[in-house]
Amino acid sequence: MRAAVLHGVGKIVLEERPRPEPGPREVLVQVASVGTCGSDVHYYEHGRIGDFVVESPLVLGHEPSGTVVAVGSDVTRHKPGQRVSLEPGVPDFTCAQCRAGRYNLCPRMRFFGTPPIDGAFCEYVTLHEEFAHPVPDSLSDDAAALIEPLSVGVWACRKARVEPGTRVLVTGAGPVGLLCMQAALAFGATDVMITDVNAARLRLASELGASETLDVRENSLSDAGFEPDVLLECSGQPAAIGEAIRAVGRAGRVVLVGMGGDEIPLPLAHVQTRELEVTGTFRYANTWPQAIALAASERVRLDALVTGHHGLDDVEHALRAGSRHPEVVKAVVRPME
Ligand SMILES: [Zn+2]
């Protein structure tokens, strides 16, 4: 099979590799669509994210969908022909975090496209059957792939306890911000403001249901007079985070979703006197069925985020597209095309 392999900073090579064989509880999936993510771009441009360092050739891509084409000897959930959205991290199932139900925090997680585990910018992958989630035919291949970033939004909304009537501020209108926004609306949030510096993304946010958009190059958040119950921080911009936290109302919840900057200035007096909760999120746990249901019922629109398709020989373009063209939201790689 063909695979697009990262061989060092800024260098991806199309290689021929043996097609993987499914283990006893694994399915073999022919990959249909793979979303590109900011973390793929970061590995491509810098060769590392924090403690995760690319030390040997690596296949990126962790937002895949596809079709089951073969199953291992002990597989019971799937038959060949089943279309699936792949949850791209398999934990060890036995550690204290897994046993507590927090498998996203498993220290032995094997996650696609994260060193040293290969991802899905290739024609076939294998995965534990429980992490290949069936999707209805009404869901496109691209939408089935974008269940992964939608899961980030669903998890953030659960952490923030978004419920009917919650007022939500989303900072950053990239793919994750737009999906946090849509998830919040689907959870019943009534006033959802989203901020960015990119007019095209803010227009898309409006089309997707934002109550209000704010271009923070033109207007400051503090002048907007919006006091949310929940802040879903998706910009990863340290300078902007403090101002956003200052907007949050009493007993509000702040969920830090965006990555960027190891340290941020925290308006501590505001956090203390208003009893704000500030928490991080790391990926997700048990989100796929809910995310698939939200997409299938069109409470959340995923295809609207897709701005371009690329073949396996064009992965570098897919990864560079976002920084070169401000209108790009989500570039999708389609390995079989
Ligand atoms: Zn574990």
Residues whose N, C-alpha, C, O or C-beta is under 5 A from the ligand:
A	BS01	ZN	P91 D92 F93 T94 C95 C98 C106 P107
